[in-house]
Amino acid sequence: MSTAIETDVAIVGAGPIGLFAVFELGLLDLKAHLVDILDRPGGQCTELYPEKPIYDIPGLPIVTGQELTDRLMEQIKPFGAEFHFSEMVTGLEKLDDGRWTLTTDNETQITAPVVVVAAGGGSFMPKRPPIAGIETYEGKSVFYAVRKMEQFRDKNILIAGGGDSALDWTLNLAPLAKSLTLVHHRDGFRAAQHSVNQMRELAEQGKIKFHVASVKALHGEGGQLEAVTLADRDKKEWRHDCDTFLPFFGLTMKLGPIANFGLNLHENLIPVDTAKFESETPGIFAIGDINTYAGKLKLILSGFHEAALMAQAAFHICRPNEKLRFQYTTSSSSLQKKLGVA
Ligand SMILES: Cc1cc2nc3c(=O)[nH]c(=O)nc-3n(C[C@H](O)[C@H](O)[C@H](O)COP(=O)(O)OP(=O)(O)OC[C@H]3O[C@@H](n4cnc5c(N)ncnc54)[C@H](O)[C@@H]3O)c2cc1C
């Protein structure tokens, strides 16, 4: 279903830099909508190293990727940004009135005078398992993400993988599915132990099946899966009937549709001017890991600085008739009101 949204700033990416951009924009009364293909905020911090300590965030001598994300989410709470998770920005179009419309693969449309690309190393894309012909089933009976659980009600589901996604969706979809089988190539998991324990309990109760096995081949017609060939560690093969296959084999980062936005990329990065962090296309800004300029350091603290300067320039585009007054959060009662602390 298509949703038309109008706002001040549309942000591509809810990594640490997209999140901090909400703060800097919020101080200037600019509203933001963020889109991320992931199902939660934090970008690389939460997807690649949630439990690793970061030591070079100013004022936080040690903070993990997850904690930093949680703190940023708390910091931006007063500004009521809206998030569109599990959606990929696929299109960017200029309107006759000078504004831009971002489109997502879920048909969400966000129209704004300013677009901020905070897409980091690109969108996290699922890894496709090496099974012949799997592309023909994708989007019809093979899915790499669960957008709407209802879609899977009364299905005979096969899930493959040993990480958190595989285990979480096994537990969440089991009550809805007609039947659910989990396969993993070994009897050990990378997922949270309590999820593994819950999965084993469901298997013992006969509510799901678990096999140490790999998917070797898919069988079906016109993209509709009817069965798969499974193989155990001794290479013994058997046919398993199912109509839905959800492989969760991890994610890889790819630039994706941003490459087609006409932003004159330089080695897959967006060149920006360092006074505003605007790209060569007026109204389109790029901050964080996705941009390039002389001396660029791909550090979170650099992205925070870039977000602050971007917000000042975005203000002049969004509010051309208003004056921008520089203020400190420590001494400005109006900023403190916006932050909900005065
Ligand atoms: C292992 C590791 C350790 C690190 N340690 C440190 C450290 O100690 N200190 C430090 O400063 N930095 C560190 N970094 C780097 C730091 O994580 C990055 O600089 C930071 O994450 C960049 O933030 P970002 O918001 O620009 O991009 P990202 O964190 O990459 O977030 C970008 C987001 O945009 C989304 N996205 C992209 N394209 C689209 C699209 N078309 N549609 C929808 N969503 C899209 C992605 O899914 C992603 O969530 C480390 C990185 C790694 C991998």
The ligand as a Gaussian input file, in Angstrom:
#p B3LYP/6-31G(d) Opt

LIG

0 1
 C       33.939000      -3.996000      13.374000
 C       33.875000      -2.494000      13.298000
 C       34.369000      -1.725000      14.321000
 C       34.309000      -0.331000      14.262000
 N       34.823000       0.409000      15.308000
 C       34.719000       1.764000      15.278000
 C       35.248000       2.561000      16.343000
 O       35.836000       2.037000      17.306000
 N       35.088000       3.919000      16.276000
 C       34.479000       4.537000      15.213000
 O       34.344000       5.771000      15.218000
 N       33.989000       3.802000      14.178000
 C       34.113000       2.454000      14.179000
 N       33.622000       1.717000      13.125000
 C       33.051000       2.436000      11.984000
 C       31.629000       2.922000      12.310000
 O       30.807000       1.816000      12.668000
 C       31.070000       3.641000      11.083000
 O       31.860000       4.770000      10.830000
 C       29.630000       4.063000      11.351000
 O       28.780000       2.961000      11.561000
 C       29.112000       4.884000      10.166000
 O       27.811000       5.255000      10.465000
 P       26.763000       5.600000       9.315000
 O       25.507000       5.971000      10.038000
 O       27.398000       6.542000       8.372000
 O       26.580000       4.242000       8.485000
 P       26.125000       2.763000       8.880000
 O       26.398000       2.455000      10.292000
 O       26.704000       1.891000       7.827000
 O       24.534000       2.831000       8.698000
 C       23.971000       3.043000       7.430000
 C       22.579000       2.486000       7.387000
 O       21.979000       2.827000       6.152000
 C       21.172000       1.759000       5.713000
 N       20.986000       1.861000       4.272000
 C       21.924000       2.015000       3.300000
 N       21.368000       2.111000       2.087000
 C       20.036000       2.037000       2.286000
 C       18.895000       2.062000       1.421000
 N       19.013000       2.201000       0.086000
 N       17.665000       1.922000       1.974000
 C       17.518000       1.758000       3.315000
 N       18.553000       1.717000       4.180000
 C       19.788000       1.869000       3.671000
 C       21.969000       0.521000       6.126000
 O       21.110000      -0.611000       6.212000
 C       22.540000       0.963000       7.475000
 O       21.733000       0.568000       8.554000
 C       33.703000       0.319000      13.149000
 C       33.176000      -0.461000      12.109000
 C       33.260000      -1.852000      12.168000
 C       32.685000      -2.663000      11.039000

